[in-house]
Amino acid sequence: MLKKILSIYIFLITNLSAYHSLEMNMNNEELESSLNLDLAQFVDRFPVNRYFIGLNYLYVENIKNEYYTEYMASLNLMMRNRLPNIRSLTFGLGAKFLSSKSSKVGELKDQTISAIPLGIYINFQLPIDSLPISLSTNIYYSPKPLTFTDGDTYFEQRYELSFEVVDKGQVFIGYRDIESILQKTLEHFSITKIAYVGMRFGF
């Protein structure tokens, strides 16, 4: 499955005239990759660095709370803008469609969670040119009406500290907490709760 996702990313990279960023992060248990496109590169009337569409894929190889999460894939839409009076602060609103698959140890039936969570994005760039460091957070929530299959609700939060080492190239450390409540049993299910390191390249 990972080979298929990476193949899609490579195809997009080599065939699209422009896109915003490609990133990958990992830890001992997980591998995540994301591709984010700036829609202004394809629609002339859109302002640059404002509207984004993204693909994300998270692969997990760990048993947590008796569950084994195989993957979580999502399609993201986000609108971002710098605040007029605080140029170092960027605020965004968005939504995404996601699907995840998990298996419980000793059982044949998979737990599949689909959702359309709504989210906010906040990024603070330190106002020091010689120190290109930024702090960002993503928070998504999906109530019961927007959570499907085996899920009842969905919640995701991410926090990252990034440092630009070269022009349009960043390294970052982060922490993500993704969880859901299962529909039938109302059992609290943690998809992932872990720190990670990664790289991001802008184009």
N, C-alpha and C positions, 0 to 999 in steps of 0.2 A: 504493500500500500504506500509506504514512504517513497519507493522508487517512482510510482505513478505520479504522486504529488510533485516531487522534484522535477520530473519530466515535463509536467504542465508548466511549472515555473520557468524552466529553461526555454520552453517554447514561447512563452509570453515575452521573456527578456529579449529573445532574438528576433521577434516579429513585431513588437510594438515600437512605435517611433519614440515614445517618451513615457516615463512613468516615475512615480515619486520615490519609492524606497523598497528595498528588499532587505529582510532581516532574518536572523536565526538565533535562537537561544537554546540553552541546554543545561542539564544538571545530571547527576548520576542515574536518574530514573526517567527523564523525559527529554523529548526533542520537539521544539516548536519552530515553525517557519511561517513567515508572513510576507505578502506582496501587497503594497498599497499604491494605487494609481491616482494621480492628480487629474481630475476630469477636465481641467482647463486645457490640457494638452490635446484633447479630442473635440471639445466644444468651444468655439472661439468666444462666445458671449459669456462664458464662465470666467470669473477672476482667478488668477493664479493662486495656488496655495489656500484654497477655500473649500472645494468639494472633493471628497475622496471616496473611492470604492476599494475594498480590500478583500483578500483571500487569506484565511488562516487555517493552519492544520497543527494539532497537538497530538503527539503520540506518547503514550505512557506505558512503561513496563514495570509495574509495581502493584502489589496487592495491599490495599488499604481498606480497613473495615470489612474484610472478606470479599471485596470487589476488585476486579481487575479491569481497568479502563483501557480499552484498545485505542480509541481515537476520539477526537472532537474536532469537527470541521465547521467553518463558518464563512458566511459572506457578509461583509460589513459595509455600511453606508455612513458617512460622517461629514458634517459641515463644521468647519473651524474658522475662527476669526480672532485676530488680536484686538484686545480692548483698546479703544481710542486713547484713553488717558493713561493706560499702563501698557506700554508697548512690549514689555518683557513678559506679559501674561497672555496666554492664548486659551480660549474657551471653545469647547465644541459640544455639539449635540448630535446624536446618531441612533442607529438601530442596526440590528443584524439578525440574520437567520442562521441558526446553528443546529447541529445534530451530533449526538455522542452515543457511543455504544460501550456498554460495560457488561462483564460477566461475573456472576457470583460463584465462588469456589464450591464445587460439588453439585452445581445445578446446571442444567442444559440451557435454560431459557436466558436470553440476553436481556439486559435492561437498556432500552433505547429512550433517550430524552431528546426531544426537539423543542425549540422555543424561539420566540421573536422578542428578545429583551430590548428595552430602551436604555440608552446610556448617555453619560456625560464624560467629557475629556477636559483635563486642565493641565497646562504646561507652564512652568515658570522658568524663564531663562535668566540666569544671573546677569545683571547689567554691568558686566565687566568683560571687555573685549579680550583681554589676555587670559581669561579663565572661562572657556566655553563649556560651562556646566549647566545642565537643566534638570529639573525635577518634574515628573509627570505622573498622572493617575488616570485610570479608566475605571468607571463603575457602571455596571449593567444590572438591570433587574427586570425580571419577567414574572408578573403575577399569574394566577391560575388561568385566566382566559387566554393568555398568550403562551402557555406552556402545554405541550402536547405529548402524545404517546404515553410513556411510563412516568413522566414528570408531572409534578403538581405546581411547583414554583422553581425559579432559577435565579441565582445571584452570583455575580462575579466582580472581583475587585483586583486591581493591579497597581503597583507602585514601582517607579523606575528612577534611577539616578544615572544620567548619561553624560559622557565626556567626549567631545569631538576631537579626535586625535589627528585627523587629516581633513582636508576640505570635503564635506559631505560624507565623512566616514566617522561613525561613533562606536564606542564600546559602552556597555551599560551593565548594571546589576539591577535585579528586580525581584519582586515577590508577588505571587499570584495566589488567590484564594477563590476557588470555583466550587460551588456547591448547589445541591438541589434537594427537594423533598419529593420522595416517590409517591405516586398517586394512590396506589392501593393500600399501602401500609402506613403512609405518612412518615416513613422512616427518613431521617436525616442522612443524606448521602454526599460525602465529600469527594468530588472528582479529582481535585488536586489542591494542595496547600503547601507550597514549597518556594524556595528562592532559586534564582537562576542567573546565569551570565550570558551575554550575547553580543552580537555585532550588527550594525545597521549601515547600509550603503545607500546614499541618495543619488538619483540620476536625473 
